[in-house]
Amino acid sequence: MAKIVVDVMLKPEILDPQGKAVAAALPRLGFTFAKDVRQGKRFEIEVDGEPTAAQLAEVEAAAEKLLSNPVIENFTVRVEK
């Protein structure tokens, strides 16, 4: 069984209020490592065997039509071992 991962993030020019809230909370909790934070979504899709090019194309189509909003979000599709 293999896992196809779709990561969805807001485009850089889109404001991310949730990311800003997390960035503001980190120093209050004693964490000083972050310059900025952006929040996104991750979808894990399990398939039998190694993913085929056709399956990856289908996942990409689903990411464009259902899993993301292409007007304000970018996405990547990758196979995770």
C-alpha positions in Angstrom: 0.0 0.0 0.0 1.3 3.5 -0.9 0.3 6.9 0.2 -0.3 9.9 -2.0 -0.1 13.2 -0.1 -1.7 16.5 -1.2 -0.4 19.6 0.6 -2.6 22.7 0.2 -1.4 26.1 1.2 -2.7 29.6 0.7 -1.0 31.5 -2.1 1.7 33.8 -0.7 -0.3 37.0 -1.5 -3.3 35.8 0.5 -3.5 36.8 4.1 -3.4 33.9 6.6 -5.1 35.0 9.9 -4.8 31.5 11.4 -1.1 31.5 10.7 -0.7 35.0 12.2 -2.5 33.9 15.3 -0.2 30.9 15.7 2.9 33.1 15.1 1.7 35.5 17.8 1.0 32.7 20.3 4.4 31.0 19.9 6.5 33.6 21.7 3.9 33.9 24.5 4.5 30.2 25.1 8.2 30.6 25.1 8.9 29.5 21.5 11.2 32.0 19.7 12.2 30.0 16.6 9.5 31.2 14.1 9.9 34.3 11.9 6.4 33.6 10.3 3.8 30.9 10.2 1.4 29.8 7.5 -1.2 27.2 8.0 -2.3 24.7 5.4 -4.1 21.4 4.8 -2.7 17.9 4.2 -4.6 15.0 2.6 -3.3 11.5 2.7 -4.7 9.1 0.2 -3.9 5.4 0.4 -3.8 3.2 -2.8 -3.0 -0.4 -3.4 0.5 -1.0 -4.8 2.7 1.7 -6.3 0.7 4.7 -7.6 0.3 4.8 -11.3 0.6 7.9 -13.5 -3.2 7.6 -14.1 -3.9 7.6 -10.3 -1.6 10.6 -9.7 -3.4 12.4 -12.5 -6.8 11.6 -10.9 -5.5 12.9 -7.5 -4.2 16.0 -9.1 -7.7 16.6 -10.8 -9.4 16.0 -7.4 -7.0 18.4 -5.7 -7.8 21.1 -8.2 -11.6 20.5 -8.1 -12.3 19.5 -4.5 -9.4 19.6 -2.1 -8.2 23.1 -2.9 -9.6 26.5 -4.0 -7.3 27.3 -7.0 -8.2 31.0 -6.7 -6.5 31.4 -3.3 -4.5 28.1 -2.8 -1.7 26.2 -4.3 -1.2 22.5 -3.9 1.4 19.8 -4.4 0.9 16.1 -5.0 3.6 13.6 -4.0 4.0 10.0 -3.2 5.2 9.3 0.4 7.1 6.1 1.0 
